[in-house]
Amino acid sequence: MLPQPSRGMTIDILETESSEEEFFSRNLSDHTVRFPASLDRVGEDTEVLSIFIYSKIDAAFLDAHPNLRLVAP
């Protein structure tokens, strides 16, 4: 059996400028990178979440995002 190719991770990055979005999309091209407008638009399938200083992560948010593996400021 042939090994399955890695699909990468689903990464949501909050509070970005368009130039930053271009940078992240280009440099994380092996992954699915999204730029939700706010925390309430983060996908349930998100595995990595990059937040900014105003983002508040609580237990309800974590419960609603069961695939989340990493939250990085």
C-alpha positions, 0 to 999 in steps of 0.5 A, a space after each residue: 500500500 502506498 503512503 497517503 500524502 499529508 494534507 497539512 493542517 487547517 490554520 486560521 489566522 486572525 487580525 491580519 493585513 492583506 500583505 500578511 495574508 499573502 505571506 502566510 498563504 505563500 509560506 504555508 502552502 502545504 496547509 489550508 490557511 484561512 483568515 476569518 474576520 473575527 473569532 466567531 467565524 473560526 471554523 469548527 475544523 480549525 486545528 491551529 489558531 493564531 490570535 491577537 491580543 484582543 482575542 478571548 478564548 474560553 472553555 465554550 470556544 474550546 468545546 466548539 472547536 474539537 479539532 483545535 490542537 494549538 492556539 498561538 498568540 
